[in-house]
Amino acid sequence: MEKIRQPIVTVCGHVDHGKTSILDKIRGTSVAEGEAGGITQKISFTSIMKETIEQRTGEVLKKFKIPLEIPGFLFIDTPGHAAFTNLRKRGGSLADLAVLVVDINEGIKPQTAEVLQILKSNKTPFIIALNKIDHISGWKKSDFAFNSLESQALNVKQEFDEKFYTLVGALNSWNFDAELYFKIDDFTKKIAVVPCSARTREGIAEILAVLVALSQRFLKKRIQVKKQARGVILEIKKEKAVNYLESILYDGELSEKDQIAIANFDKIVVAKIRSIQKSLPLNKGFKACEKVGAASGIRIQLTEKYDIPPGMPFQVFSTEEELEKIKKEFSEEIEQETKTDSNGIVVKADSLGSLEALLLMLRQKQIKVIRAGIGDITKKDIYTANSLPEEDRAILGFNVSVSDDITEEKKPKILLNPVIYKLIEDFEEWKMQKLAESERQKLSELPALVKLTVLDFVFHNSNPAIFGVRVNGGRLQHDIELINRQGGRIGRVKTIQEEKNNIQSAEKGKEVAISLPGVNFERQLEVNEVLYSNLSESQFRKFKENKSLLSEDEKKILMEIAEIKRRESISWGV
């Protein structure tokens, strides 16, 4: 019989839905409480051995007649849910299974939807941990969800059902059919939902039991250990001046004597191993070892220092022929996962997995990408973005920073966010503003639309006439020709003054003084008279063609000007 490894499980979900708390209860740590459990560093993986699973799920496994054959689980956790959910290995997701944590009171939120997209794209089997059931008013705690629901008061049961079926309906729109795990006969057709509470520990044993059942029923072929050691680098960690590659070994056996090939953007890294450390069960540190088998969380120290981006795959080789084959495969893999377009924007992410997740979601929104990379935003990215057309002059950064040596001068639009859907939303908003600006440029050659009321302030009677006006709508600018309500031409605005200072323009609500050369106030104007900007027929038609770019105020003024003009010629501007 083929040896099977620990299935790799990822726990994911919307922020504040209890992802870390659920993971804490599964592995018996207290990361969510800060330093309460003495664990201050970020945990990247936790292995839970067969004996621990047996202790925590014994009663559930017995009730549902689930034999325990797998050697344990390896739970992985990195910051940034998209990077975490999208850790890659050749041919798909690094995670064999996922636990999607959903707050029963909030249902599917934007980040949940984002994770669903990634799980669906990767075809990763998953279960739903329906968390915070204890927040339902009147909820009675029980050890297990399968008998807890029946023991609740009628109103509590009704509230649970309402929230549960709302979630089921929302999942249907994603083409997922979900049901409570103990009501499912065929797990290939339905997504198992486990009601739980990270606070009271309800449902935690059942989450583990359902993962055991799914692994043994559907993943046996996938978790068979092959000979060749393969893994993925999560990140480079520094400890006491020593650099470690914190990694997941998902296949084969890795030895200190091995040489490994590591994928990279420019050139494949060929490296010798100095030492290997394996993570101990339940995150009790690391232990040095000469050999380690899959699946394991490990730290590798290489004989030399290399600059390797997070998320890169590695593989052991023993001959030059094998190395050449691996090089070709890695190049094709990276090229496929970071495929870009001939035009578009620049994007950067913190790891290969999160870059691919970002590119996937940008493609779904039909947003093109001309350059994609891993790491902080650099001068090279700025240079590339600045060479693009105005509407594409943007850099999107997921979980990255901007290099310190970049100045504000001639900087393109840089958008940073640790949440992919929010990053894309921010970009779409910026793009809309840009397009609106570009459209408005079409109207820049036309006179500004304005409606004025003449005030009882005459500073100079004639040539030029200088008097006060109130801007009732639109925008008053220099050189606008004014007409009255009868369509009579009054004169052209030479200067605009506000409190004796010359200004370029005046918006709605402003009271200013204007000067009109060649105009006699007493003969041509009256106090409280209404004036408009004068338009030719061709100018009016251009405004009409771009009506969507006008404010409601401007549209109203445009129609009033048309009414004045049509008193003379009924077909004016038609």
Buried (B, 14 or more C-beta within 10 A) or exposed (E): EEEBBBBBBBBBBBEEBBBBBBBBBBBBBBBBEEEEBEBEEEBBBBBBBBEBBEEBBEEBBEBBEBEBEBBBBBBBBBEBBBBBBBBBBBEEBBBBBBBBBBBBEBBBBBBBBBBBBBBEBBEBBBBBBBBBBBEBEEBEEBBBBBEBBEEBEEEBBEBBEEBBEEBBEBBEEBEBEBBBBBEBEEBEEBBBBBBBBBBBEBBBBBBBBBBBBBBBEBBBEBBEBEEEBBBBBBBBBEEEEEBBBBBBBBBBBBBBEBBBBBBBBEEBBBBEBEBBBBBBEEBEEBEEBEEBBBBBBBBBBBEEEEEBBBBBBBBBBEEEEBBEBBBEBBBEBBEEBBEBBEEBBBBBBBBBBBBBBBBBBBEEEEBEBBBBBBBBBBEEBBEBBEEBEEEBBBBBBBBBEBBEEBEEEEBBBBBBBBBBBBBBBBBEEBBEEBEEEEEEEEBEEBBBBBBBBBBEEBEEBBEBBBBBBBBBBBBBBBEBBBBBEEBEEBBBBBBBBEEEEEBEBBEBEBEBBBBBEEBBBEEBBEEEBEBBBBBEBEBBEBBBEBEEBBEEBBBBBBEBBBEBBBEEEEEBBE
